[in-house]
Amino acid sequence: MSGAHRDDPERGPGDRATVERLLAGDREAFAALVDKHNDTMLRVARAMLPSRGVAEEVVQETWLAILKGLSRFEGRSSLKTWMFRILTNRARTRARREGRTTPMSAMGKEEEPLDADRFDTRGMWRNPPDAWDGTPEKLAVDKEIGSQIEAAIETLPERQRMVLVLRDVKGWSSPEVCNVMEISETNQRVLLHRARAKVRSVLARYLEGRS
């Protein structure tokens, strides 16, 4: 795959220490790992699978597979990348059974045009909506905006949603996303660009409707 062998910024000596603790049966180490990554795993699985219930099953299966496969972890990638590749492989397999999957060859090949009147070629607003200032209803509006953003993310195509969640919601770096999704930097950039533009478009329409 195009992104399979790039440098992994997460790889480090801490991974080996964590693996050794897990192999020794350290429950606290495992609980910490689950606490750190389970939510992101669920978001990624949910982007690839038809329902939250199925995504939760795949995440549970992934944790079992991680525990069973720890002795084979060689450290050529970071522990996080290794775990998330197990997740995405299992999610793809389950998606095929559920009748929902996107071929790897289609990743990054998004054909729908950007809203040229609203955004420039970087996916940035040409004419931003009016900003909300420090009014008494600001907190309520912020909560509503958050709900609108979450709803917009849920409507994105699978690969766009995965990249946006990992980059903008979970704060992953571009190399990390490319490593886990096994895509090129160019494809990652295209997917993120499209996803951000769509979410911004939804948010702009929402804010303009309130003005």
C-alpha positions in Angstrom: 0.0 0.0 0.0 1.1 3.6 -0.7 1.2 4.6 3.0 2.4 1.3 4.5 6.1 2.1 4.9 6.3 5.8 5.7 7.9 7.0 8.9 5.6 6.6 11.9 5.9 9.6 14.3 4.3 7.6 17.2 6.9 4.8 17.2 9.1 4.9 20.2 10.6 3.0 23.1 7.5 3.6 25.2 5.6 1.1 23.0 7.9 -1.8 24.0 7.5 -1.0 27.6 3.7 -1.0 27.2 3.7 -4.3 25.3 5.9 -5.9 28.0 3.4 -4.8 30.7 0.5 -6.2 28.7 2.3 -9.5 28.0 2.9 -9.7 31.8 -0.9 -9.4 32.4 -0.8 -5.9 33.7 -4.5 -5.0 33.9 -3.9 -1.4 34.6 -1.8 -1.0 31.5 -4.6 -2.6 29.4 -7.3 -0.4 31.0 -5.2 2.7 30.3 -4.8 1.6 26.6 -8.5 1.0 26.3 -9.3 4.4 27.9 -7.0 6.2 25.6 -8.1 4.6 22.3 -11.5 3.0 22.6 -13.5 6.1 21.7 -11.4 6.8 18.6 -11.7 3.1 17.5 -15.4 3.3 17.8 -15.5 6.5 15.7 -13.4 4.9 13.0 -15.4 1.6 13.0 -18.6 3.6 12.9 -17.4 5.4 9.8 -16.9 2.0 8.1 -19.9 0.0 9.3 -23.7 0.3 9.0 -24.6 0.7 12.6 -23.2 1.5 16.0 -24.0 -1.9 17.3 -21.9 -3.6 14.6 -19.1 -1.1 15.2 -19.1 -1.9 18.9 -18.8 -5.6 18.2 -15.9 -5.0 15.8 -14.1 -2.9 18.4 -14.5 -5.6 21.1 -13.2 -8.2 18.6 -10.3 -5.9 17.8 -9.2 -5.6 21.5 -9.3 -9.4 21.8 -7.2 -9.7 18.6 -4.7 -7.1 20.0 -4.2 -9.1 23.2 -3.8 -12.4 21.3 -1.4 -10.8 18.8 0.8 -8.8 21.1 3.6 -11.5 21.1 3.9 -10.9 17.4 4.2 -7.1 17.6 7.6 -6.3 16.1 7.7 -2.5 16.6 8.2 -1.7 12.9 5.2 0.7 13.3 3.9 2.4 16.4 1.7 0.3 18.7 -1.2 2.7 17.9 -0.8 2.2 14.2 -0.6 -1.5 14.6 -3.8 -1.6 16.7 -5.7 0.6 14.3 -4.7 -1.4 11.3 -6.1 -4.5 13.0 -9.3 -2.5 13.6 -9.6 -1.3 10.0 -8.9 -4.7 8.6 -11.6 -6.3 10.8 -14.0 -3.5 10.0 -13.5 -4.0 6.2 -14.1 -7.7 6.5 -17.2 -7.1 8.5 -18.3 -4.4 6.1 -18.1 -6.8 3.2 -20.3 -9.2 5.1 -22.8 -6.4 5.9 -22.7 -5.3 2.3 -21.1 -2.0 2.9 -17.5 -1.2 1.9 -15.5 1.1 -0.2 -12.7 -0.3 -2.4 -9.2 0.9 -1.4 -8.7 2.0 -5.0 -11.5 4.6 -4.6 -9.9 6.3 -1.6 -9.4 10.0 -2.3 -11.2 9.9 -5.7 -14.0 12.2 -4.7 -15.9 13.5 -7.7 -18.5 15.9 -6.3 -17.4 19.6 -6.8 -16.8 22.1 -4.0 -19.2 25.0 -3.6 -17.2 27.4 -5.6 -19.4 30.4 -4.6 -18.9 29.7 -0.9 -15.3 28.4 -0.8 -11.9 28.9 -2.4 -9.6 26.2 -3.8 -8.3 25.5 -0.2 -11.8 24.9 1.1 -11.8 28.2 3.0 -14.7 30.6 3.2 -14.7 33.3 0.6 -17.4 35.2 2.6 -17.6 33.9 6.1 -20.9 34.1 7.9 -21.3 36.8 10.5 -19.6 35.9 13.8 -21.5 35.5 17.0 -20.2 37.8 19.8 -20.5 37.5 23.5 -24.3 37.6 23.8 -26.2 35.9 26.6 -27.3 33.1 24.3 -23.8 32.3 23.1 -23.4 29.1 25.2 -26.6 27.7 23.9 -25.6 28.6 20.3 -22.2 27.0 20.8 -23.9 23.8 21.9 -26.2 23.9 18.9 -23.3 24.5 16.6 -21.5 21.5 18.0 -24.6 19.4 17.3 -24.7 20.7 13.8 -21.1 19.8 13.2 -21.5 16.3 14.6 -24.6 15.8 12.3 -22.6 17.1 9.3 -19.7 14.7 10.0 -22.1 11.8 10.2 -23.3 12.5 6.6 -19.9 12.5 5.1 -18.7 9.6 2.9 -16.9 6.9 4.8 -13.3 7.8 4.0 -13.8 11.6 4.4 -15.4 11.0 7.8 -12.5 8.8 8.9 -9.9 11.4 7.9 -11.8 14.3 9.4 -12.4 12.5 12.7 -8.8 11.4 13.0 -7.3 14.7 12.0 -9.7 17.4 13.4 -11.6 15.6 16.1 -8.8 13.4 17.6 -5.8 15.5 16.6 -3.8 12.9 14.7 -1.0 14.0 12.5 -1.1 13.5 8.7 1.5 10.8 8.7 -0.4 8.9 11.4 -3.6 9.0 9.4 -1.7 7.9 6.2 -0.1 5.0 8.1 -3.4 3.7 9.6 -5.5 4.1 6.4 -2.6 3.0 4.2 -3.1 5.9 1.8 -0.8 8.5 0.2 -0.4 12.0 1.5 -2.1 13.3 -1.6 -5.2 11.2 -1.0 -5.3 12.1 2.6 -5.2 15.8 1.7 -8.0 15.5 -0.8 -10.2 13.6 1.6 -9.6 16.1 4.4 -10.1 19.1 2.1 -13.5 17.7 0.8 -14.7 16.8 4.3 -13.8 20.2 5.8 -15.5 22.1 3.0 -18.7 20.1 3.4 -18.8 20.6 7.1 -18.1 24.3 6.7 -20.9 24.6 4.1 -23.4 23.0 6.5 -22.3 25.3 9.3 -22.4 28.4 7.1 -26.0 27.7 6.1 -26.9 27.1 9.7 -25.4 30.4 10.9 -26.9 32.3 8.0 -30.3 30.8 8.9 -30.0 32.2 12.4 -29.0 35.7 11.4 
